[in-house]
Amino acid sequence: MGASADAPAIHLRLAGPGDAGVMAAIHQACFAPGWDAAAIGQFLVPGCLSLLAAPTAEAPAQGLLMARAAADEAELLTLGVTPLHRRQGLARGLLRSAMERLQACGVQRLFLEVEQGNSAALGLYQSLGAVAVGRRPGYYAHGADAAIFSLAL
């Protein structure tokens, strides 16, 4: 994927079953509790889009995105970038690529949930056109609410 005017060049690729361990390591670096390789592997199947991102083609993956499509809608299952590689355009690149790929498959709307206090993620989603459509009180294990967003593709 090349650079656009507002994003640096990053390396994106589709993930497959052999990437479950790498994806689990990224997820565990981003979230507590993180998903293990078995949990990740459940989504490395047809009907799910799984992407990995790295700062360069030679660098190891530092970000992941997983989405599940059904008919003309999709759900963002997870999006994360390791702490040392945040604010480098990896999350934006992952999400933009997912939006393009999902749209090409006939998906018209992407739904996602994000912790109410995650200002970086909220800013990213809103900058790409996501609109708040609901809230899930106490959704996360530590008691935080989830904001639900819808993103027209």
HUTA-V568434 format. One line per field, one symbol per residue. ss: DSSP state (h for helix, s for strand, l for the rest). psi: psi as a letter, one per 40 degrees, with the letter a starting at -180 (. if undefined). Layout:
BEGIN
ss: ???
psi: ???
END
This chain:
BEGIN
ss: lllsllslllssssllhhhhhhhhhhhhhhllllllhhhhhllllllsssssssllllllllssssssssllssssssssslhhhllllhhhhhhhhhhhhhhhllllssssssslllhhhhhhhhhlllsssssslllllllllsssssssl
psi: hiiadehihihiiiiadeedddddddddddihiiiiddddddefiieihhiiiidideiiheiihhihihbeiihhdihihideeifeedddddddddddddddeehdhhiiiihdegdddddddddeeihheaihhfdideeiihhhihhh.
END
